[in-house]
Every structure is written in structure tokens, then in C-alpha cells.
Amino acid sequence: MHSKRFAKHYYFMLLPGFVWLGIFSIFPMFGIIIAFEQFSPVKGMLGSEWVGLENFRYMFTLSDTASIFFNTIFIAVMKIIANLIVPLVFALLLNELRLAVLKKWVQTIVYLPHFLSWVILGGIVLDLFAFDGPINELMKFFGLHAHNFFANATLFPFLAVGSDVWKEFGFNMIIYLAALTGINPALYEAAGMDGASRMRRLWHVTLPGIRTTAALLAVLGLGNVLNAGFDQIFNLYNPLVYSSGDIIDTWVYRTGLMDMQYELATAVGLLKSVVGFVLIALSYVAASKWANYRIF
């Protein structure tokens, strides 16, 4: 009886979270009906004309549709791959440092950008790669021509991926360092007694020890294939790079809020959400199968 009364306290603790979830996540889902209407702000969601799947058919006739889906997948996949490899390599290098103080300083410095918003980091990146910025000044010092990096549609996806890695690899590195601490030191001692070099110990002890963690992060990353980072792209892109930098979220923002095509933007956003939900579900199934990871 006492345990049941005590359990009620936990439900009261969860209540604010459920209220927040209902107000900001569940209740707004009612707005998806706009995707199936010829929406009129004057008539509202309940009074607008119902057109069924017409907005989705129109969406696939637009020339922008294929471009924004390709840009989103291309940038997101490159981010997933880079944010797996770079933190892993850096964690392995940092793990080999014997000076504990230096290791902590390096770990803290590379971790700091994770806490800064893209409003701040976007301004820093744009200033670094500006036409009269330090990168171009360095290039001119070596006799190279200055380049307007963020006006080049070919370079923009790679600049977006590189800046995202700079921001997040310190955070992802922490995960790998945590996995490295879980490796039994006796395995390294045994390998050393057998005459294994540092590289051999890295290949036969360290990498197999964090293989499950790397596989888990890779599989879970599949659920974010359609999330290329609205806040980052929005703060970095411009009309000159729309052809390679315009992703689903930025296109929905411009089409829905700036061009006031609410029903079309809602249709694209709904399609992205449905596909993203399926990918997340598949990624958790794959994580359960290959990395023994379960939420429930």
C-alpha cells in the first residue's frame, strides 16, 4: 500500500512533462489536415476546402522536390559518416596520450563548440571564410587567389558537413572515450606480453572493444537521414547556393512562411515526418539486432 502511494509521487513528477508534450507535440499534430486542404487563413483549418492528396501530387510535379530531397539526403549521409569516423579517430589518438592533464585540456577544448548555437557558430564560420576573412588572407599569403566560399554551390555541402563535424565531434568523441574505458586493461597487458606492438593492440584489442558502440551509433544515425540540420543550413546558406544547400526544412520554411503556401509546405513536411518515422523504426530494429540495443 505504501509503495503504491509512493509511486503516485513519480506520476506527479511526470505530469509537467506530459503536459508539455501534449501542448507542444501532440496537439499541434491536428494541423496536418492542412496538407489535405486548399488552405485559406480566413476560413481556417475546419472551413477550408478538402482536396485530399492533391497537394502531394502537385508536390511531385515541382522541379524543386527532387533537388531538396537529394540535397537533404546527401548532406545528412555525409554528416553521419563524418561524425562517425572523425570522432572515432580523434578518440583513439587522444586515448594514446599519456599526459592526463593535456588529455583533459584537449577534450575540453574540442567539446566546447557543442554548447554554442548555430547563430554564434554560423557567424564565426562565415567570418572565417569571408572574402576578406583569415582563410582567404592565408591563401593570398601563399600566392593563391581569394575565393568566395559560401557563394559556391559546389563547395557549400562540404563546408556544411565540415562545420557540423567541428561543432559535434567533441561530443561524439566522449561516447567513444567512455567505450574505451570499458575495455579490460588485462587484454592490453596480455597482448603486450605476447609481443604485440601499439598498432597491433589498437587493431586487435581497442577496435573490437568499441565495435558495438560504433555499430550502434551508425545504425541510430540512419534515423536522421532526412534531418540535415535546419538551424545550421539556415544560418549559412544564401540564394546563390540554393541548388545544393536547400534542404527540406529550409524549403518548407520559405514556402510555408514566406511564400504563404501553407498547404504545400505542410504536405512536404508531413511526407518527411512519415518517412523519418519509418527510418527511425527501422534503425531501432537494426540496432536491436546488430548492436543488442533496446529501449523497451
C-alpha positions in Angstrom: 0.0 0.0 0.0 2.8 2.3 0.9 4.6 1.5 -2.4 1.5 2.4 -4.4 1.1 5.7 -2.6 4.8 6.4 -3.1 4.5 5.6 -6.8 2.0 8.4 -7.2 4.8 10.9 -6.5 6.6 9.7 -9.6 3.4 10.2 -11.7 3.2 13.8 -10.4 6.8 14.3 -11.4 6.0 13.1 -14.9 2.9 15.3 -15.2 4.6 18.5 -16.3 6.5 16.6 -19.0 3.3 15.1 -20.3 1.6 18.5 -20.3 4.5 19.9 -22.2 4.4 17.0 -24.7 0.6 17.4 -25.2 0.7 21.2 -25.7 3.8 21.4 -28.0 3.9 17.9 -29.7 0.6 16.2 -29.7 -2.0 19.0 -30.0 -0.2 20.7 -32.9 -0.4 17.5 -34.9 -4.0 18.5 -35.6 -2.5 21.0 -38.1 -1.5 18.2 -40.5 -5.0 18.4 -42.0 -3.8 21.5 -43.9 -1.8 19.1 -46.1 -5.1 17.8 -47.4 -6.8 21.1 -47.9 -6.8 24.2 -50.1 -6.0 26.1 -47.0 -7.4 29.6 -46.5 -6.3 31.6 -43.4 -9.7 33.3 -43.5 -11.7 30.1 -43.4 -9.3 28.3 -41.1 -8.4 24.6 -40.9 -12.0 23.4 -40.4 -13.5 25.7 -43.0 -11.0 25.3 -45.9 -11.8 23.1 -48.9 -10.8 19.5 -48.7 -8.7 18.4 -51.7 -7.3 15.0 -50.5 -3.9 14.1 -51.9 -3.9 16.9 -54.5 -1.1 18.8 -52.7 1.1 15.7 -52.6 0.5 15.2 -56.4 1.4 18.8 -57.0 4.5 18.5 -54.8 5.9 15.7 -57.0 5.4 17.8 -60.2 7.7 20.6 -58.9 11.3 20.7 -60.1 12.4 21.7 -56.6 11.1 18.5 -55.0 13.8 16.1 -56.3 16.5 18.7 -55.6 15.6 19.3 -51.9 15.3 15.6 -51.2 18.6 14.9 -52.8 20.3 17.8 -51.0 18.9 16.7 -47.7 19.9 13.0 -48.1 23.4 13.9 -49.5 24.2 16.4 -46.7 22.7 14.2 -43.9 24.5 11.0 -45.1 27.9 12.8 -45.3 27.3 14.2 -41.8 26.5 10.7 -40.4 29.7 9.2 -42.0 31.9 12.1 -41.0 30.5 12.2 -37.4 31.3 8.5 -37.0 34.8 8.5 -38.5 36.3 11.8 -37.2 35.3 11.3 -33.5 36.5 7.7 -33.6 39.9 8.6 -35.0 40.3 11.5 -32.6 39.2 9.4 -29.6 41.8 6.7 -30.5 44.5 9.3 -30.8 43.5 11.0 -27.6 43.4 7.7 -25.8 47.0 7.1 -26.6 48.1 10.3 -24.8 49.9 9.6 -21.6 49.7 13.1 -20.1 46.4 13.1 -18.3 46.4 16.9 -17.9 46.9 17.5 -21.6 44.2 14.9 -22.5 41.7 16.8 -20.3 42.5 20.1 -21.8 42.2 18.9 -25.4 39.0 17.1 -24.5 37.5 20.2 -23.0 38.6 22.5 -25.9 37.1 20.3 -28.7 34.0 19.8 -26.6 33.2 23.5 -26.2 31.6 24.2 -29.7 28.9 21.7 -28.9 27.4 24.1 -26.4 27.3 27.0 -28.8 24.2 27.7 -31.0 24.5 27.9 -34.8 23.6 31.6 -34.6 27.0 32.1 -33.0 29.0 29.4 -34.8 27.4 30.3 -38.2 28.7 33.9 -37.8 32.1 32.6 -36.9 32.3 30.2 -39.9 31.0 32.9 -42.3 33.6 35.4 -41.0 36.4 32.8 -41.3 35.5 32.0 -44.9 34.6 35.5 -45.9 36.2 37.1 -49.0 38.4 39.2 -46.7 38.5 36.7 -43.9 41.5 34.9 -42.4 41.2 31.9 -44.7 41.4 34.0 -47.8 44.2 36.1 -46.4 46.2 33.0 -45.7 45.6 31.8 -49.3 46.7 35.2 -50.7 49.9 35.0 -48.5 50.8 31.7 -50.3 50.1 33.3 -53.7 46.6 31.8 -54.2 43.5 33.7 -55.3 40.8 34.6 -52.8 37.6 32.7 -53.1 34.0 33.4 -52.1 33.4 30.1 -50.5 29.8 30.5 -49.4 28.8 31.7 -52.8 30.0 28.4 -54.4 27.1 25.9 -54.7 29.6 23.0 -55.2 31.6 23.7 -52.0 28.6 24.5 -49.8 27.6 20.9 -48.8 31.2 20.1 -47.9 31.5 23.4 -45.8 28.2 22.5 -44.1 29.5 19.0 -43.2 32.9 20.2 -42.1 31.5 22.9 -39.8 29.0 20.4 -38.4 31.9 18.0 -37.6 33.8 20.8 -36.0 30.8 21.5 -33.7 29.8 18.0 -32.8 32.8 15.7 -33.0 33.9 16.6 -29.4 30.6 15.4 -28.1 30.6 12.2 -30.1 34.2 11.6 -29.0 33.1 11.4 -25.4 30.9 8.4 -26.3 33.9 6.6 -27.8 36.2 7.5 -24.9 33.5 6.1 -22.5 33.5 2.9 -24.5 37.3 2.8 -24.4 37.3 2.9 -20.6 35.2 -0.2 -20.6 37.9 -2.3 -22.2 39.6 -4.6 -19.8 43.2 -3.5 -19.2 44.2 -7.1 -18.8 43.7 -7.5 -22.6 46.3 -4.9 -23.3 48.7 -6.5 -20.8 48.2 -9.9 -22.3 48.8 -8.5 -25.8 51.9 -6.7 -24.7 53.3 -9.9 -23.1 52.7 -11.6 -26.4 54.9 -9.0 -28.1 52.1 -7.0 -29.8 53.0 -3.5 -30.8 50.9 -0.5 -30.1 49.3 -0.7 -33.6 48.6 -4.4 -33.1 47.0 -3.7 -29.7 44.9 -1.0 -31.4 43.8 -3.3 -34.2 43.1 -6.4 -32.1 42.0 -5.1 -28.8 40.8 -1.5 -29.0 38.8 -1.6 -32.2 37.0 -4.8 -31.3 36.3 -3.4 -27.9 34.3 -0.4 -29.3 32.9 -2.1 -32.3 29.4 -2.4 -30.7 29.4 1.3 -29.8 30.4 2.3 -33.4 27.8 0.0 -34.9 25.1 1.4 -32.6 25.9 5.0 -33.5 25.9 4.1 -37.2 22.6 2.3 -37.1 20.9 5.0 -35.0 22.2 7.6 -37.4 20.1 6.1 -40.1 17.0 7.6 -38.4 18.4 11.1 -39.1 18.9 10.7 -42.9 16.2 13.3 -43.6 17.4 15.7 -40.9 20.3 17.7 -42.4 20.2 20.4 -39.8 17.8 23.3 -40.3 19.4 25.7 -37.8 22.9 25.2 -39.4 21.8 25.5 -43.0 19.5 28.4 -42.4 22.4 30.4 -40.8 24.9 29.5 -43.5 23.1 29.4 -46.9 22.0 32.1 -49.3 20.2 32.2 -52.6 23.4 31.6 -54.5 23.7 28.1 -53.1 20.0 27.0 -53.1 20.8 24.4 -55.8 23.0 22.4 -53.5 22.2 23.7 -50.0 18.4 24.0 -49.9 17.1 21.1 -47.7 13.5 20.0 -46.9 13.3 22.1 -43.7 14.6 25.3 -45.2 12.4 24.9 -48.3 9.3 24.3 -46.0 10.2 27.4 -44.1 10.5 29.6 -47.2 7.5 28.1 -49.0 5.2 28.0 -45.9 6.0 31.1 -44.0 7.5 33.5 -46.6 5.5 32.5 -49.7 2.4 31.6 -47.7 1.8 28.3 -49.5 0.8 26.6 -46.2 -0.8 23.5 -47.6 2.2 22.6 -49.9 4.7 23.2 -47.1 2.6 21.1 -44.7 2.4 18.3 -47.3 6.2 18.2 -47.8 6.8 18.4 -44.0 4.3 15.6 -43.4 5.9 13.3 -46.0 9.3 14.0 -44.4 7.9 13.1 -41.0 6.3 9.9 -42.1 9.5 8.7 -43.9 11.6 9.8 -40.9 9.4 7.8 -38.6 9.8 4.7 -40.7 13.6 5.1 -40.9 13.8 5.6 -37.1 11.7 2.5 -36.5 13.9 0.5 -38.9 17.1 1.9 -37.3 15.9 0.7 -33.8 15.1 -2.7 -35.2 18.6 -2.9 -36.7 20.2 -1.6 -33.5 18.4 -4.3 -31.6 19.5 -7.0 -34.0 23.2 -6.0 -34.6 24.1 -3.9 -31.5 21.8 -5.5 -28.9 20.3 -2.1 -28.1 16.8 -1.8 -26.9 14.7 1.0 -25.4 11.8 -1.2 -24.3 
